[in-house]
């Protein structure tokens, strides 16, 4: 993740960061079979939003 994504997570915007990661993978043409790491990251961010500080 880039610095802006890290800041987004720390500022309580994990859901938006997760959505951005998915959109980037889609726009970049990541094949369905290669999306597992993207989906794992997305799922982790969404499941752990309880730690958001905003």
C-alpha positions as CSV (number, residue, x, y, z in Angstrom):
1,X,0.0,0.0,0.0
2,X,1.1,3.5,-0.7
3,X,1.5,6.3,1.9
4,X,-2.0,7.7,1.1
5,X,-3.6,4.3,1.7
6,X,-1.8,3.9,5.0
7,X,-2.9,7.4,6.1
8,X,-6.5,6.5,5.0
9,X,-6.5,3.4,7.2
10,X,-5.1,5.3,10.1
11,X,-7.6,8.1,9.7
12,X,-10.6,5.7,9.8
13,X,-11.2,5.3,6.1
14,X,-10.4,1.5,5.8
15,X,-13.5,0.9,3.8
16,X,-12.6,3.5,1.2
17,X,-9.1,2.2,1.0
18,X,-10.4,-1.4,0.5
19,X,-12.7,-0.2,-2.3
20,X,-9.8,1.6,-3.9
21,X,-7.6,-1.5,-3.8
22,X,-10.4,-3.5,-5.5
23,X,-11.0,-0.8,-8.1
24,X,-7.3,-0.6,-8.9
25,X,-7.1,-4.4,-9.4
26,X,-10.1,-4.3,-11.7
27,X,-8.8,-1.3,-13.7
28,X,-5.4,-2.9,-14.0
29,X,-6.9,-6.1,-15.4
30,X,-5.9,-8.4,-12.7
31,X,-7.2,-11.9,-13.7
32,X,-9.9,-13.5,-11.6
33,X,-7.5,-16.3,-10.6
34,X,-4.9,-13.8,-9.4
35,X,-7.2,-11.7,-7.3
36,X,-6.8,-13.8,-4.1
37,X,-4.2,-11.5,-2.4
38,X,-6.4,-8.4,-3.3
39,X,-9.5,-10.1,-1.9
40,X,-7.6,-11.1,1.3
41,X,-6.4,-7.6,1.9
42,X,-9.8,-6.1,1.2
43,X,-11.5,-8.6,3.6
44,X,-8.9,-7.9,6.3
45,X,-9.4,-4.2,6.1
46,X,-13.2,-4.5,6.2
47,X,-13.2,-7.0,9.1
48,X,-10.9,-4.9,11.2
49,X,-12.6,-1.6,10.9
50,X,-13.3,-1.8,14.6
51,X,-9.8,-0.3,15.2
52,X,-10.6,2.8,13.2
53,X,-10.0,5.9,15.3
54,X,-12.2,8.4,13.4
